[in-house]
Each structure stands twice: as C-alpha cells, then as structure tokens.
Amino acid sequence: MVEGLNGRYSCALCGWVNRWDQSPAPLPSKEDDPDYDKPQPRPKL
C-alpha cells in the first residue's frame, strides 16, 4: 500500500519512497516538527 502526504509517498511493505524534490509542496522546517527540541546553550566552563 502506497501512502502519501503533500505529494511525498512511501510504501510500508517494500520501503520505497519518492524523492523529496518530487513534491510541489515545500519541505517543513525543523521548527515545524512538534518533536523538535531547540538546542540548549552550552554551559561556559
């Protein structure tokens, strides 16, 4: 079964995916990802 989102498709059975640039929609940024953790500043030593 091939499923997709925003013109990007993948097959859960065989692992096939189309290339990221084959979709007309722009890729989301890392900040748009709800699981993205913003980097914390390094402590000064």
N, C-alpha and C positions, 0 to 999 in steps of 0.2 A: 504494500500500500504506500503510495507516494502522498505525502502531506506537505503543505507549504504555508508560508506566511510572508506577505509583501513580495511575492514573486520569487522567493527563495524556497527551494524544495529539497526534500530528503526522503530516503527510503529506509524505514526502520529494519527491514528484513536483510537487505544486502549492503547497507551503509553508503549507497550512492548519494551524493549531494551535487547540486549545480553550483557553479562558481558564484562568488559574492557579487561580481560585477554584471551578472546576467539579469539582475532585477532593476526595474525602473525606480524603485524606492531607495532613498539614501540609507546607509547603514546607521543604526543608532550609535550614539556616543557611549563611552563607558559610564558617564554620569547618568545616562538614561536607564542604565541597568539597576534594578532595585537591589541587587545583591552586591553592588559595587561599594567597597569600603574606601573612603577617601584616605590617602596616605597621611599618616601621623608625622608631625615634625620629629626629627631625631633629637634626642636629648644631647645637650652640649657636655662634653667631657672635661 
